[in-house]
Amino acid sequence: MSINYSEKIPNNVNLASDRKLQRALEHWQPHFLKWWEDQGPSDFAANDVYLRTAVGVDSQGWASYGHVKMPDYRWGIFLADQIPDRKIGFGDYYGQPVWQQVPGELRSQFRRIIVTQGDTEPASVEQQRLLGLTCPSLYDLRNLFQVNVEEGRHLWAMVYLLHCYFGRDGREEAEELLARHSGDSDNPRILGTFNEPISDWLSFFMFTYFTDRDGKFQLKSLAESGFDPLARTCRFMLTEEAHHMFVGETGIGRVIKRSLEVMKELSTDDPATIRSQGAIDLQTIQRYMNFWFTSSLDLFGSEVSSNAASSFATGIKGRPDEEKYDDHICSDATFEIETPDGTENVGMRNAMNEVMRDSYIQDCGIGLKRWNMLIKRAGFDIELYLPSSKFRRSIGSWVGLPVDPHGNLIDQATYDKKLSDWIPTESDRVFVTSLMQKVTAPGKMAGWIAPPDRGINNNAVDYEYVRLN
């Protein structure tokens, strides 16, 4: 399905046929642009950035590349093509036709889930606002901005649904999405992870690897929804989300690669020695990984959840890749969950958060295998790992309990003493921040990160991805 870029708001939903909706969204548009000016990437509004823009929603050839100033980026409303005769694939409405309007009895639940998803999109832009000022290369600067503009478009996706299907309540919620701000003491973002500061690029890479991967799983679950406009919206968003995780995985891999180069050159894995050469030691990388992975685990919610059961039963939210399961009703199935009091079998519907979290953990492990292979090939006996899902939890059965990264319940005094060995300390953050010096000569890289294997869209690594003059 092609996208109409001749309209004030680019779209493939025939917006011009609904003048009331079009006027409402055109009223919201300047508020969005003002938010972008105030809360979006700092200091680069006048620069041309080599960005991709969606020109269609099919899986082939949907992106066009070219230099554009970010405030001129054509944000819009794009839904994946409708699947003819699509049926609800799970829950109590299994096999029934999908809904083109929100069922009245599910209105508040759908609105809450759309608002929560929508709130994460501008939040990450706000978290990353100042990163451009310390970019390690033009290549990385461009990737940051690509992530930012796509998060902006994902906000548009949720705002369209709110305006189109939720009336005055939806319009008010859309305004609130621009009123909350990441880390604001009075009006913060809804989910805790999206209020964490991202003041260095190692955190950015961890965020795009771990937290955007949570986003992938949330979108995949909503892409199964019985409310077809939501499902179609999320299917298209997933095509863009893949790039965000690519930025994270390759970014972390390049940091590790540079560290290994220094380690091999000096024949040591001593953290202080590695740091003295302006690289980031693997132990610090592990601590950052522990922090962002566990923060992202909480985004899935409690292990046992009546809300998750209700969302599955009513067709609001399925499991990612629902078709791979044999049982799509799950009325009698159980799932084994480990609690502080031992293992417990709970109803599968009530365990949907944990089912999705387990799939997420397995997906996170793919990058770990690649990074550990780099370390092994370099000849070092160090292995990065994902900490236990019980470690540093702020929600669910293990909330607040003194569990070490390997899943062992220990005494509180030992936990308090050892925590600085497991997550970044203030001195870690000061050191990493000290490395964040802007490098903008085409093809040049900061000393703490290796160059990418290839450039973007068949361009060379030293291509002028952002024009700074």
N, C-alpha and C positions, 0 to 999 in steps of 0.2 A: 504494500500500500504506500503510495507516494505521499510526501509531506508538502503542504501548501505553504511556501515561504513568501508568498505575495501579500499575505495578510499581516496585520499588526502583531498578532500572536500566531506564529507558525503552528500548524496543527494538521492532523489527519482524521479529525472527528467531525468535520463539516461544521465548525463552530459558527460560521456565518448564517446557518439555518436557524439558530436559536439566538435571536437578538438580545433577549434579556440576559442570558448567560454570557454572551460576548461582552455586553456592556459591564457586567459585574466583574469579569476577569480583566477587562481593560481598565477598570477602576483600581483593581488590585495591582496591576503591572507597575505603575510608578512607585508604589510603596515597596515593591520588590527591588526595583532599581535603586531606590534610596537606601534600602537595607544593604544591597551589594556595595554601594559606595561607602557606607559607614562601617560595614562588618566584613566585607569581602577582602580579597588580597590587597595588601597595603602597598602603595607606591608604584604600581605597574599599570595603572589605568590607561596611560597614553602609549604603551608599548604594543607592538604587533607580536602576537604569539601564534605559533604554528599549531593550530587546533583542528580536531576533527569535529565535523558537524553531521548529524544524522540527516540523510536524504531519503531514507526509506526505512521500513521496519522489518524487512525480510532478512534472513540470515546471511545472504550474500550481497556484498556491495552496498551496504547501507550507510557508509561513512564517506564524507568528502573532506579533504585536508586543505588547509590554506592559512595564511597569516590573517589574523583578525584582532582587533582591540577587544579585550574582554567585556567592557561595558556594551559593545556592539554585538556580542554573541547572540545568536537567534535562539533564545530559549523558547520552548513551546510545549505542546501537548501531543504526545505520540503514544498510541496504543498498538500493540501487536495485532496482526490480522485475526479476525474472528474465525474460530473453528466451527464449521457448519455442524449443527445438531449436537453440539457439545453437551455432555451430561455431567451432573455432579458426581465426583469420583470417590466419595467417602461419606461416612456418617449416616445419620438417620434418613437423609434425603438421597442416599446413594441411588444412581440410575435415573433420577428425575432431571428434567431440563434445567440448565443453569438459569439464573435470574438476570434479567436486564435492568431491573430496578431493585432497590434494597427492600427486602421484606420488612413490613412495619414493625413486627415483633423483634427484629434483630437490629433495628436502627441504631440504638445506642452502642451496642457492641461493635458494629462495623465502624461507627464514627470514632470510637475510642482507639481502635486498632489502626485506622488510617491516620489519625492525629499523631499517635505515638511514632509510627513509621515516618510520617512527614517531619516530625520534630528533629529526627536524627540528621536529616539532610543539611539544613542550614547550620546545625550545630557543628558539624565537622568543618565546614568552611570557616566558621568563627574560630574554632580551635587552631586552624592552620593559617590564620590571617597574616602573621608576621614571618612565616617561614621563608618567603621569597627573599627576605633581606639577608639571609645566610645560606643561600643555595650553594651546593657543592659543584654545580655545573649548569650550563644552559639546558642541557638535556634533562636534568632533574627539575629545573625550574619549570620547563614546559610541562613535564608530567604532573607536577603539583597543580599547575593551572588547569590542565585537562581534567584532573580529578575534581577540582573546585567547580568548574562550569557544569560538569555533569551532575554533581550534587545539587547545584542550583536548579538544573532541569528536573531532577527527581523531586525536588520541592514542588515545582510546577505540577508534576504528575499527581501528587496527593492533593494539592489545592484545587485542581480541576475536579477531582472526585468530590471534594467537600462542597464546592460551589454547585456542581451539577446535580447532586443527589441528596443533599442534606439541607437545602433551603437556608433560612436565616442562621440557624445553628452552625451550618457549615461555613457560611461567610464569616461569622464571628470567630470560629476556630482558625480560619485561614489568616485572619488578622493577628491572632495570638501567636501563630507560628513565626511571625516577624517581631513580635514584642518580647518573647523570651530570648535570652542570650546565654551562650555557654559560659559557665562559671559565675554568672551574675548572682550576687548574694541575695537579692530580693526576688528575682524572677528567672531562675535557672532553667536549663533544659530538663526534660522529663526524666531521662535516664542518666544515672550517675556517671557512666563512662564518658558521656558526651559533655561533661563538665570538667574533665581532666585537662590540664594545660598540655599543649604540644609545643614545646619551646625549642625543640631540637629535631634534627632530621632522623636520628635513630628512632625516636619516639614516633615520628611520622611513618617510617617504614613499618614499625611494629603495628601501628594503628591500621594501616592499609592492609597488612597481612592478616592480623587477627580480628580486628573489629569490623572491617569491611567484609571479612569472611562470615562473621555473624550476620551482616546485612544480606549476604548472598543466601544464607539459609532461611532468613525471615522472608525474603522475596520469593524464594522457591516454594515456601509453604503457602504464601498468599497467592502465588500463581496457580495453585490448585483450587482456589476459592470458588464457591458456588455463585458468587456475585461476579458475573463475567467481566464487566468493565474493570474491576479491581484486578482480576486474574490477567487480563490482557495488558494492563498497565505494567504490572510487575514482570511479565514475560519480556517486555521490551527493556525495562530497567536492567534486567539481568545481563543483557548484551553489553551494557556499559560497565556494570559492576566488575566484570572479568578483568578489565584494564586496571582497576584500582588494586585488585589483589596481585596482579602482575607487577605493579609498581612496588608493592610491599615485598613480595618474594624475591624479585631480582635486586631490590635495594638492600635487603638484609644479606643476600648472597654476596653482593659486591663489597659490603663492609667486611664480611668474613674473609673474602678473598684477599683484600688488602692487608688485613691482620695477619693472614697466613704468609703473605709475601715478606712481611717484616719478621715474623717468627722464623721463617726459613733462613732469611739473610743473617739473623743473629744467632740462630741455633738455640732458641730458648722459647719457652711459653710463659715466662715470668711476667705477670701483669704490669708491674712497675716499669720493666724494661720496654715492653711493648708500648706503653703509654708515653714513655720518654721520646719515642720516635714518632709521635703524633698519630698513632693508630689506636683502635679501640680493642682492648683485650677481650678474649672470648668469655671470660668470667663476667665481665660487665654486660656483654651482649646477653648472656644467660639471665642475669638479673632483670634486664629490661624485658626480656621475653616472659619471665615469670610474672611481671607486673601486668603487662598488657593482655596476656593470655587469660589470667584469672579475672581481670576486669571484664573481659569479653564474655567469660563463662556466665557471669551473673545476668547478662542480657537475656538469657533464655528463660529466666524465672525459676521458681521453686521446682524441686524434683516431683512433688505431688501437687497437682493444681486442679481445682474444680473449674477454674476459668479455661484452662487448656482443654479439659474434657468437654466443656460446653461449646467451645469454638470448633472442636472436631465434630461433635454430634450434630451441630446446627449447620454445618457446611461452610463456616466462615473461613477456617484455616485448616488445611490438610498437612500431611507429612511431606517434606521435600521428596520429589520423585515418587509420588504415591503409587504409581503404576507398578513399581518394583515389589510391592507387598502383595501377599496372597489374600489377606483378610482386610477388607476396606470398611468393615462395620465396627469391629473391635468391641463388641458388646460383652463378650465373655472372656476375651484374652487377658492375660496378666503380664506384668513386666517386673523383673527382679531389680530392686533398688537397694543400695547399701546405705544404711543409716548408722548413726553413732551407737545404736542399740543392736545392730546386726542387720542381716539382709531381710528384706520384706517384699512380699509379692503384692503388688497393687494393680488395680484395674488399668488396662492399657490406655484407656482414654485419659485417665488421671495422670498418666506418666508421659504424656506426649512431649512435654518440655524436655524430659530426660532422654527420650528417644532421639529428639532432634539434637540435643547437646552431645550425645554419643557419636552421632554422625559427623557433627562439627569437629569433634576431637580427632576422629580418624582423618578427616580432610586436612586439618592442621598438620598432621604428622607427615604428609607428603613432602612439604618443604623441608622439614627436619631431616628426612632421609637424604635429600639432595645436599643440604649443607654439611651433614656429617660425612658424606662421601668426599666432599671437598677437603675436609679436615683429615680424613683417613689417607687420601691420596697425597696430601702434603707431608705425611709421616708423623702425625702427632696423635697421641693417645688421649684425646679429649672428645667427649661426645655431648652435644647439646641435647636437651630433653624437654618434653612438656611436663610441667609439674602436675601433681595429682589434681583432679577436679574437686577435691575436698579442701585444698589449700587456699587460704585467704578469701573465703567466701563471705559475701555480705547478704546473701539471701538463701533460703532453703534449709535443709536439715543440718548442714555443717556451718551455719552462720556463726561467726565469732569464736569458733572452737580452735584450740591451738594444735593445728595439724601441720606437719612439715611438708615440703614439696614432694616427698615420696609417699605421702598418704598416711603417715604414722601419727597417731594421736599422742602428743607429748605434754609435759607439764607446762603451765603458762609461763613460769619464770624462764625456762629454757627457750621457749618460743620467742619471748620478748628479746632475749639476749641474741638469738640467732637470726632474727628477722632481717637484720642489716646485711647478713650474708646472702639473703635470698631475693631481695628486691632492691632497686637502686637506692643508694644513700644520697644524702645531700652532696657529699664530695664527688660521687659518681656523676651527678647531674652537673655540677660545676665543671668537672673535667670535660664531659661531653660537650657542654655549651662552649667551653674554651676553644674547641676545635671548629666551631661553626663560623668559619670565615668565608665570605662570599667569593666565589670564583665564577667569572662570567666571560672569560676568553673562550671562543668557540673551540671545543675539543679538549679543553683543560679540565682537570678534576682536582677537587680538594684532596689533600694528602691522606685522609682517613678512609677513602672509598676508591675502589677500582673502577675503571671505565666499564660501560656496558659492552656486551658482546656485539651488539649491532645498534644502529640508529632506528629512527621511527619512520615507518612507511617507506622503507628502502632508501632513506637518506643516510648519509655518513654520520658518524658520531660527532664530527666537528661541524655539522650543519648549524646555521644560525637559527636555532629553534625559537629564540626570543630576540627581537631586534631592540637593543637598548639605546641606540643613538637616534 
